[in-house]
Amino acid sequence: MPVNSQNSYIGRHAELYDLFYAEKPYAEEVAFIHKCIQAYKPDAKNLLELACGTGTHSLLLEKYSYKIIATDYSPAMLERAKAKANQANSSIDFRQQDMLSLNVPERPFDVILCLFDSIGYVSTNENISKVLSDIRNHLSSDGIFIFEFWHAGAMLKSYDPVRVRRFPTATGEVVRISETDIDYQEQLCHVAYSIYELNKKGSYNQLQETQTNRFFLLKEMESFLKNSGLIPLKWFSGFQDNELINDETWHIVAVAKKRSG
């Protein structure tokens, strides 16, 4: 979920977020994350999720008995997360927090997560280095950081300039048009969303929003991690036991640990 971007996932767009990602395999992703935690930090108890969005990953992870604090920049997204948590009788502590000014008093954490390519929303080299350094400072001595980022290889080869998706609803349908523009020099992807809520009577509501996310090469991200005091442990092609990264890999899931000293 975007950080430090006040026009991202506000109001009605946040309310539609779970509709747009209803088919995302959250349960499978969370099972993979739990497997990684068991492999690299098996005694983990407390977990911090950054850019949690509407909280689905954290709510599913809680079933593995982790104590979780989940943060996001967007009040509208957190409102959705808290409503889902109340419905599920969850004890997750959802709170507003900007990754760029990360300060969670309950630190250190055994595990920190940043999923759904959210690390790319901070965009610049300076901001990425700051966020990663702050993450290191919020980890326990042998804590791990698990995160997902957009892979440059697939983005530059196969991105769609225009994409249209339709989502049926009880009152009609929602149409989302995504128009993507690439800034090659800055490694940024600008996506302009036009969203139309159509009802069965023929009228509609419209909202627009533009989001910017960064894409990375693997070795570039490796350098960011090492320079921020984090040691890369494993790279995966998405949420699966596949370490082959190529130009078909849209999302890289990485596991890193805190460097001592």
Secondary structure as the mmCIF struct_conf table of DSSP 4:
data_model
#
loop_
_struct_conf.conf_type_id
_struct_conf.id
_struct_conf.beg_label_comp_id
_struct_conf.beg_label_asym_id
_struct_conf.beg_label_seq_id
_struct_conf.end_label_comp_id
_struct_conf.end_label_asym_id
_struct_conf.end_label_seq_id
BEND BEND1 VAL A 3 ASN A 4
TURN_TY1_P TURN_TY1_P1 GLN A 6 ASN A 7
BEND BEND2 SER A 8 TYR A 9
HELX_RH_AL_P HELX_RH_AL_P1 GLY A 11 PHE A 20
TURN_TY1_P TURN_TY1_P2 TYR A 21 GLU A 23
BEND BEND3 LYS A 24 LYS A 24
HELX_RH_AL_P HELX_RH_AL_P2 TYR A 26 TYR A 40
TURN_TY1_P TURN_TY1_P3 PRO A 42 ASP A 43
STRN STRN1 ASN A 46 LEU A 50
BEND BEND4 ALA A 51 ALA A 51
TURN_TY1_P TURN_TY1_P4 GLY A 53 THR A 54
BEND BEND5 GLY A 55 GLY A 55
HELX_RH_AL_P HELX_RH_AL_P3 THR A 56 LEU A 61
HELX_RH_3T_P HELX_RH_3T_P1 GLU A 62 TYR A 64
TURN_TY1_P TURN_TY1_P5 SER A 65 SER A 65
STRN STRN2 LYS A 67 ASP A 72
BEND BEND6 TYR A 73 TYR A 73
HELX_RH_AL_P HELX_RH_AL_P4 PRO A 75 GLN A 87
TURN_TY1_P TURN_TY1_P6 ALA A 88 ASN A 89
STRN STRN3 ASP A 93 GLN A 96
HELX_RH_3T_P HELX_RH_3T_P2 MET A 99 SER A 101
TURN_TY1_P TURN_TY1_P7 PRO A 105 GLU A 106
STRN STRN4 PHE A 109 CYS A 114
TURN_TY1_P TURN_TY1_P8 PHE A 116 ASP A 117
HELX_RH_3T_P HELX_RH_3T_P3 SER A 118 VAL A 122
BEND BEND7 THR A 124 THR A 124
HELX_RH_AL_P HELX_RH_AL_P5 ASN A 125 ASN A 137
TURN_TY1_P TURN_TY1_P9 HIS A 138 HIS A 138
STRN STRN5 LEU A 139 HIS A 151
HELX_RH_AL_P HELX_RH_AL_P6 ALA A 152 SER A 158
BEND BEND8 PRO A 161 PRO A 161
STRN STRN6 VAL A 162 THR A 169
TURN_TY1_P TURN_TY1_P10 ALA A 170 THR A 171
STRN STRN7 GLY A 172 ASP A 183
TURN_TY1_P TURN_TY1_P11 TYR A 184 GLN A 187
STRN STRN8 LEU A 188 ASN A 199
TURN_TY1_P TURN_TY1_P12 LYS A 200 LYS A 201
BEND BEND9 GLY A 202 GLY A 202
STRN STRN9 TYR A 204 PHE A 216
HELX_RH_AL_P HELX_RH_AL_P7 LEU A 218 ASN A 227
TURN_TY1_P TURN_TY1_P13 SER A 228 GLY A 229
STRN STRN10 LEU A 230 SER A 237
BEND BEND10 GLY A 238 ASP A 241
TURN_TY1_P TURN_TY1_P14 ASP A 247 GLU A 248
STRN STRN11 HIS A 251 LYS A 258
HELX_LH_PP_P HELX_LH_PP_P1 ARG A 259 SER A 260
#
